[in-house]
Amino acid sequence: MSAAISQHQHPEVHAGEPTHSTTSMVETATAAVQKFGPINNIHQHLCAFHYYAHDMTRQVEAQHFCGHQNEDMRQCLIYDGAEPESRLIGVEYIVSEELFLSLPDKEKPMWHSHAFEVKSGVLFMPDVPGPIQRQHLDKLARTYGKTIHFWQLDRGDNLPLGIPQIMMALTSNGQLHDALAIDCARRFNVNYEKERENRAYMKGPEHGIHPLANAAGKGLLTVLREVDCKPPAAATPAAAARVFV
């Protein structure tokens, strides 16, 4: 089944009721005693833009909240905004050039480069002074990212419907929708052109952008295929015939 599903093929889905006061009270109590180690490791907020790997006309603003796994890898939760009620729409894994080059060739097209979006100024760290931003972004320009979005907000879905999709990042001028860029710059008080000038010294990957990155210059569409589900090794023939009950 193709993942290219029109929003008109989905019935309208109710997004849910507002959070009840009793739910909020319980959450406040549990938050006081539980630990949130992975979330507390988030140390960086990046604002960028993604487009669907099979359709560059479908673009979304992506607010990344990232934490390092180690010096060569960070992982990011992606939301549609920076407010507490923002919706979690995807994830991104960011790796160094060295780790990217170690990937199998069949894996590399699912990763995108960051050099252009950093140097162009459209990827930025909200509220962080320019000189400090550039210390971090100089390193980011040499990395690669693998991004998956689960929630296709651009088609109006009230819930994460359909098949998760691989996303890509900007690689040249003229790709980003003007309306999207202008709206984001206004809300975050960012001057892309000024940032582009200030980042002119930055370099991309040491070995250049790999030709297999960025979908190898093609489109990538995630699809769903029905297959037989492998049962547990100890399953009886009857159980193997019915995996789900």
N, C-alpha and C positions, 0 to 999 in steps of 0.2 A: 504494500500500500504506500503510495507516495506521500511524502510529508508536505507537499505543496498544497495545503488545504485552504480554501477560501474561507473567510470568516462567515460567509453566507451558508456554508455547509454545517456550521455549528448552531444548535439551538441556543437562544439567549439563556445564559446561566446566571442565576442569582449569586451575587458576590458574598452574601452573608449578612447577618445582623451586626449592628455596632456592638463592641465589647461591653458586656454587662458589668456593673459595678462590683458584683460579687466575684466575677472572674478576675477583675483588676486587683481586688483585695487579696485573693489567693496568690496571684502572681507576685504581689509585693512581698508577701510572707515568704514564699519559696526563694525569691531573689535574695532575701536577707541571709539565708543559710546555705544556699548552693553556690558552687564555684563554676565559673564559665571560662575555663582555661583557654580553649581555642579562640573564643571571642575576645578575651582580654589580650590576646597576642596581636590583635589588629593595631597597627601603628601608623597607617598611611591611608589617606583619602585621595584618590585620583579621579578626575573627571575626563571622560573620553567619549568617543562615538564608535559604534559598531554597525556593521551591515550584515545582512544574511549572506552566507557564503554562496548561495545560489541566486541572489537577487540584490544587486547593489542599490536598487531604488528603495528598498526597505531599510531605513536607517533609524537608529535609536540612540538617545543619550544614555550613557552608562556610568553610574557612580560606583567606583570600585573602592572597597574597604579591604586593605591587604595586610598580611602578616608574613614575615619571613619564616620558611622552614629551615633554611640555612642560607649561606652567602650566595648560593647559586640558584635558589628557588624561593619564590614567594607564591602564596595562594590568596585569591581575592574573592570576596562575596560581592555580587553585583546587584545593585538596587536601581529602581527607576527614579530615585530622588535621594536627598540627604536628610530628610525629616524622619522622625521616629516611626511614622506610619507608612513609610515607603515600602514598596513591594520588592521582595527578593525575586529577581528575574533570571539569574544565571551565576556562573562561576568562571573564573579565569585562573589558569596556572601560568606563571611567568618563570622562564628559565634563562640562564646565561647562554651565551653563544656556544660555550664548550659543551654544555649538556645537550643543547639542540643538535649540534653536529654528531653527537653520539647516538641519536635516534635512528631507527631503521628508515630507509628511504620512503617506504610506504606510509610511514607515520608523519613525515615532515610536511606534506601539503596541508595538514589540519592545523598547522601553527602559522601565525602571522608575525611579521616583523613590526617593531615599534619605532624604527628610525624616523620615518617621515612624520608620523603624528606628533612625535616629540619635537623634532626640529621645526615643524610648521607652526608650533605654538598652540594647537588645538587640544593637546593633552596637557593638563595642568593640575596642580595641587591647590584646591580652594583654600583661601585665607592664609597661605604660606608666603612669606616675602620672596620675591623673585630670586635673589642670590642664594637663598637656602634651597628653594625649589630646584634650581639648576644643578646644584651639587648632586641631588638624587636623580634628576632626569637625565643627566649626562650618562649615568650607568644604565638607566632604563632604555636609552636609545640603542644600546647594544644587545638587547634581549629579544626573546621571542615569546609569544603567548598563545595558549590554546584556550579558546572561549566557547562555552556552550550556554545557550539561552533556553530556558524552559518555559518562559511565559512570553507569548507573542502579543505584547500590549499594543503594538502598532496597528494590529487589525481589530482592536477593540475587545479582546477577550477579557472577561471578568475573573477568570481562573486560568491556571496554566494548562491549557488544552493542547492536544496534539502531540507531535513528536519533537523532542528536544533538537535544536538545530545548531550546527557549527556556525560561528560568527567570524568575520574578518575585520581588519582595521584599515584605515585609509593608507594609501601608498603613493598618492600623487595629487597635485592641485586639480580642482574642478570636480572632485568626487563628492564632497560633503554638500548636502542641501543647504542653501543660503539661509533659509528660514530657521533651520535647526541651529546653525552656527550662531546666528544673530541673537536668537532667544537665549541661548546658553551664555553668551558673552555678556548680555545685558544683566541677567540674574546674578552672575558671579563677578561682574565688573572686571572683565578680562579683556585685554587688548591683544588679539592674536598677532597682529602685525608687529607690534613692539616686541612681543615675546619671540617671534621668529628672528628678528634682528639680534636680540640678546643671546639666542641659542645658535647662531651661525657657526660658532667654533666647534660645536659638538660633532662627534663622529658616530657612524653606525657601527655595525659589527666589524670586527677586525678583518675578517675574510670577505667582506661584502655581504649583501643580502643573498642568501642561498636561493638558487633558482627553483627549488622545490617548495620553498615556503610560500605563503600567501596563495594557497591552493594551486601552486605551480602555474599561476596565471589563468586558471580555469574556474569553473563553478563547482561547488560541492553541495549536494543535497542529501540530507539524512532520510533514509527510507526504513520502513518496517516490513519485515518478511516473516511470515509464519513458518515455523519449523517444528519438528518433534522435540518435546522437552525430555532431556535425558533423566531417567529416574535414578534414585539411589541404587547403589550396586546390590544391596541386599533385598531389593523389592521383589515381591512375588509377581508372577506373570499378570495376575489380576490387577495388582496395584500399579504395575508398569503401564497397563492399558489405560488407567485413569489417573493421571498425575494430580489433577485438581478435583476436589469434591465439594 
